[in-house]
Amino acid sequence: MDSVPRLNSVLTLMLSGLWHLGLTATNYNCDDPLANFLSPLAFSSSSDLTGSSSSAQLNWRMGTGGWSPADSNAQQWLQIDLGNRVEITAIATQGRYGSSDWVTSYRLMLSDTGHNWQQYNQEDSIWTFVGNMNADSVVHHKLLHPVRARFVRFVPLEWNPNGKIGMRVEAYGCSYRSDIADFDGRSSLLYRFNQKTMSTLKDVISLKFKTMQGDGVLFHGEGQRGDHITLELQKGRLALYLNLDDSKARLGSTVPLVILGSLLDDQHWHSVLLERVGKQANFTVDMNTQHFRTKGETDVLDIDYELSFGGIPVPSKPGTFLKKNFHGCIENLYYNGVNIIDLAKRRKHQIYSGNVTFSCSEPQIVPITFVNSRSSYLLLPGTPQIDGLSVSFQFRTWNEDGLLLSTELSEGSGTLLLILEGGTLRLLIKKEAGHGTEILTGSGLNDGLWHSVSINARRNRVTLTLDNDAASPAPDTSRIQIYSGKSYYFGGCPDNLTDSQCLNPIKAFQGCMRLIFIDNQPKDLISVQQGSLGSFSDLHIDLCSIKDRCLPNYCEHGGHCIQTWTTFYCNCSETGYTGATCHDSIYEQSCEVYRHRGHTAGFFYVDSDGSGPLRPLQVYCNITEDKIWMTVQHNNTELTRVQGSSPEKPYSMTLNYGGSVDQLEALIDGSEHCEQEVIYHCRKSRLLNTPDGAPFTWWIGRSDERHPYWGGSVPGVQQCGCGLEESCIELANDTGLFSFKDHLPVTQIIITDTNRSNSEAAWRIGPLRCYGDRHFWNAVSFSTEASYLHFPTFHAEFSADISFFFKTTALSGVFLENLGIKDFLRLEMSSPSEVTFATDVGNGPIELLVQSPYPLNDNQWHYIQAETNLKETSLQVDNLPKSMREPSEEGHFRLQLSSQLFVGGTSSRQKGFLGCIRSLHLNGHKVDLEERAKVTSGVRPGCPGHCSSYGSNCHNGGKCVEKQSGYSCDCTNSPYEGPFCQKEISALFDSGTSVTYTFQEPYPVTKNTTSLSSSAIYTDTATPKETIMLSFMTAQAPTLLLYLNFSSQNFLAILLSRNGSLQVRYRLSKDESHVFSMSTENLANRRVHQVKITRDGPELSVQMDQQLFSYNFSLEVEFRTLRSLVLGKVTDTLDLDPEVAQANTLGFIGCLSSVQYNHIAPLKAALRHASIAPVTVQKTLTESSCGSMVDSDVNAVTTVHSSSDSFEKTDEREPLTNAVRSDSAVIGGVIAVVTFITLCVIGIMTRFLYQHKQSHRTNQMKKEYPENVDSSFRNEIDLQNTATECKQEYFI
């Protein structure tokens, strides 16, 4: 590249730096009094107590001693003309000398021309200054940001209630010099380079501009290879086009890279700064900055010949432009340190200026603002009884609805209404006879842009013109004659008028108007302000106070901002967040929390940082009784074969988990344990060059770090797990787990040694799997009122949310407190049934209260969520109704805190909290309470007793078990399973299927090692109580549901009789039988039915679905000890009575579920613990779900047979893992055989091995391999498993 352009680039950057330094030097000590020596003529006001202008400098004691208006009301103001535009850095006020007249609060307005005023803003709101408390003391305010203006206006808001408005004022600052160019919409400046192309690696462009036009090009440059840079006003916003070396992206066909700013056509100065280094750039408009990356292939911007300012001229066509030119003023235009306007003023040869002047022409336009949607209006007179009508004006608003104009026409020609309705303009002419005319035009007119409206009625024709687009009524509209009226009401109607004088069928208009013409004559709105023309109410005259409440966009997480004149709303649809500002995530922060909410296994979105910046990520939550596993899949979980890789041409595969690295790291860091399974097969492919040398194969984890260790090994050791255990076999596979959390997840694998003859490898990286939540059960216990935990200051910006669990027995206590100079927030339990949330963000303290109908100091866990943002402050306790309040419009919005954050107490060590706090989150950030408690006296990590709050979550006889972190449900004695013992266990019974449970000492299926004590049913004496529960579905009758075999040939049978009704049969002795028949519907109807039989001594109750039946045995009845329980067909039929034997002919065909006898679950034992439980299964038993089979053909379903090992625990790992590990049981025998053959006949070893392997395959389970591994490679892997020598790992 040419060195001359590069040198020029460096010089321009140096000049840019010097320019910024010069500005800093200019502003140094910019605090001189500006009004102290002004003439009294420089002061003006809305009115004066003396009837003429009064001097009102600070410390002025002569005359009236300052300014006081004729009437003290909200329409008064005091104005200073400083002579020229100056830089203002501070202001000061006093009351009127020797009086009781002073102002306690006021606002500041600024202007360059004495018209079109701008209100002083600070922290994105119209700022209210605190005034005086007496007449003589001086109250000084330093402005947060210096302003530049010629005219300063003080607007009193409040004053001494025992006096009147009185002021003496001063402004402080220094002179301000600038270079200005005025563009008339047909002019431009061309900055021509000294060489053909200007190539820059860095650019700094800065300027200020003011305009009344919403569109126009501010600057443009382009190169022949596709480089271009353009800054253009589009509908009052700045659009930046920037492209580096991409010939495909031409300006006319691209969309803006960045759009920033709003309402920039308000004839006020706006600052622009563009800074670029390579592809990284910052774009700043006023106080809003956006960081972005440019498009293109290089880091250099190549501009050919020239840069144009004010328009894009067409080559060889002077005065012709490609786009609309800029119409307005530009000030202090610098391009890489070059003052473009100064060169133009000095007529330097680099600049071509066409029709550009060097002073800013200011149009004398007076806007007005309609402030109140109920009471604002403007009345202007017209010339009555003219044949026809002509009214025009411009308006801008954010509201969809509002009255724009209402006038009563003369000569009985009706009333004319112009309404904004749903963003559409509607013209109505109403007549007393009912006839009228309607015209509709436009849409979306509440977009904040200026729109011009014109109504013309001449010769029986009415025309409504919107933005130069005329609309007329439908052709069939009857001809109307219109005569102008004498009064025109804009924006609304006074309260004291009749309907005929001013109609307003809709709310008053809120927005701005300007350029009002009636009968083709402009109306002087300054005369209206002075009271000499028309009248008004709730107007700001000579000021358009429209504000874009969606800039910046306070809707978080991509929420769409929608605004009206007074507020904004956030549309959070499809964002995954909710709340007034889309701050709160709709997803939980871990699988553990989903389990706590009662969910079972499935796919869920997990938002690790809650309301923080990270997006939610989809995971699979395997919610079981023991651990809750969270699985994140990636894009390549199959066994992958690699050949032909070398150090010069490495094989690389990047794993994509569907989320960012930050999302994955947050999931991992919040888990107790994480792992990824790794499988690596290889043949003549090395992992390492030497044991301590550079690896040939490695993987990359988080932070883009290389890791040469493999499954089962540890970080820092360049070996596999088998290398550590000295169990490696030649040409085998290595399978293990990566479980060092700081290195996970695996993001890439690189293999470089498969390019030799017959060299190849196969790898598989399993999904990321984690369990445990380090934060959800993170708890501490506060033992004294003086104890607390302290953390760094809570920095909350515009939104702050706090959530946690607590439990206590105390009467009151402070949960959390953080203080600032003025701002603060505090959460407190103020009484046993009340929680308060108090906060102040500069607009006055807000205190919210939630009253609970139940005591909160019941030593149970309760949940608190508090939030404050720009839209609302809210507090919620448990599921009680939320307490909410909207903040005031006044004050700043940032929560400015400075002290430490105190948890469990206050800085004064008073009103501390006694009890436990758990799972504290601040704006999505998880606070580690336990770690801080370890080094804090009076606070203990952890808080036991979770089952007291959550024990009811364990259903169907499940037992709540306390854990160090949380709790679990033990479903051992329940016929259900799952995390909350709610998942039914059911099975299909075929003809002849039999499940027999033999009662004896309990089998060890509990989670702990403590043996269960023997129950009464295992003794010779029968239990006095028994409960039997089951659900069934069948289409067969008669059929046997359940059979209990007692000693001495006695039994209890539950069956369906021939008609499908339920029957319970007891045989208590040879001579005593009891038959209980329930008159129910035919239960063999392919629907699920529930049966519960309870016997307490001689009392028997049977509940069939919702029907309850009660029976009684005689007191002399003796119940025998239970020996066995049979489901399905009873195989020992010697002692069955005829009715039971008939029902037992086919046994039971259908579905049984949730079978329980006292605390024994026989069906669960058969399906889950068949190898250790005293249960015998004959013929086919297939696990299924009864509920999912309703209305299906039960007989057809039961023809599905299960394999002989259907009750064994299956291995759910990948096929490759099963295949490799399935040989481990016979590897010893295989090695012995191979060793014998090797010692005897070396020459026939390969043939014998092959034959032995084939025989082995026909007698064992068939191995499974992924389809992408060919047969030769599969054979090689099989042979590898028979090798006997343990080779050194770095030759693997």
Salt bridges, closest charged atoms under 4 A:
ASP81 OD1 - ARG150 NE 2.81
GLU87 OE1 - ARG148 NH2 3.36
ASP101 OD2 - ARG96 NH2 2.56
ASP112 OD1 - ARG85 NE 3.61
ASP112 OD2 - LYS210 NZ 3.22
GLU123 OE1 - HIS892 ND1 3.69
ASP136 OD1 - ARG168 NH2 3.54
ASP179 OD1 - LYS345 NZ 2.99
ASP184 OD2 - ARG186 NH2 3.49
ASP203 OD2 - ARG276 NH2 2.66
GLU222 OE1 - HIS220 NE2 2.77
GLU222 OE2 - ARG250 NH2 3.69
GLU232 OE1 - LYS323 NZ 2.99
ASP265 OD1 - ARG396 NH2 3.09
ASP266 OD1 - HIS270 NE2 2.81
ASP286 OD2 - HIS270 ND1 2.88
ASP299 OD1 - LYS279 NZ 3.12
ASP302 OD2 - ARG225 NH2 2.00
GLU306 OE1 - ARG192 NE 3.43
GLU331 OE2 - ARG85 NH1 2.57
ASP342 OD2 - ARG346 NH2 2.85
GLU362 OE2 - LYS210 NZ 2.76
GLU421 OE1 - ARG426 NH1 2.98
GLU438 OE2 - ARG426 NE 2.60
ASP447 OD1 - HIS451 NE2 2.85
ASP467 OD2 - HIS451 ND1 2.79
ASP542 OD2 - HIS115 ND1 2.90
GLU556 OE2 - HIS583 ND1 2.94
GLU588 OE2 - ARG597 NE 3.30
GLU592 OE2 - ARG595 NH1 3.86
GLU625 OE1 - LYS1007 NZ 3.85
ASP669 OD1 - ARG702 NH2 3.26
GLU675 OE1 - HIS673 NE2 2.90
GLU675 OE2 - ARG769 NH1 2.99
GLU677 OE1 - ARG764 NH1 3.13
ASP753 OD2 - ARG686 NE 2.93
ASP753 OD2 - ARG756 NH2 3.08
GLU760 OE1 - ARG641 NE 3.03
GLU760 OE2 - ARG683 NH2 1.95
GLU797 OE1 - ARG894 NH1 2.22
ASP801 OD1 - HIS583 NE2 2.52
GLU817 OE2 - ARG826 NE 2.86
ASP823 OD2 - HIS892 NE2 3.54
GLU828 OE2 - LYS911 NZ 2.78
ASP858 OD1 - HIS862 NE2 2.82
ASP878 OD2 - HIS862 ND1 2.77
GLU889 OE1 - ARG549 NH1 3.55
GLU890 OE2 - ARG107 NH2 3.39
GLU931 OE1 - LYS934 NZ 3.41
GLU977 OE2 - ARG1168 NH2 2.78
ASP990 OD2 - HIS1201 NE2 3.78
GLU1026 OE2 - ARG1095 NE 2.86
GLU1072 OE2 - HIS1074 NE2 2.83
ASP1105 OD2 - HIS1089 ND1 2.77
GLU1118 OE2 - ARG1120 NH1 3.43
ASP1137 OD2 - ARG1065 NE 3.34
GLU1183 OE2 - ARG1168 NH2 2.58
ASP1191 OD1 - ARG1087 NH2 3.44
ASP1211 OD2 - ARG1213 NH2 2.33
GLU1214 OE2 - ARG764 NH2 3.18
ASP1223 OD1 - HIS1256 NE2 3.79
ASP1223 OD2 - LYS1263 NZ 2.06
ASP1270 OD2 - ARG641 NH1 2.69
GLU1276 OE2 - ARG683 NH1 3.64
ASP1278 OD2 - ARG1257 NH2 1.78
ASP1278 OD1 - LYS1263 NZ 3.07
GLU1285 OE1 - LYS1287 NZ 2.67
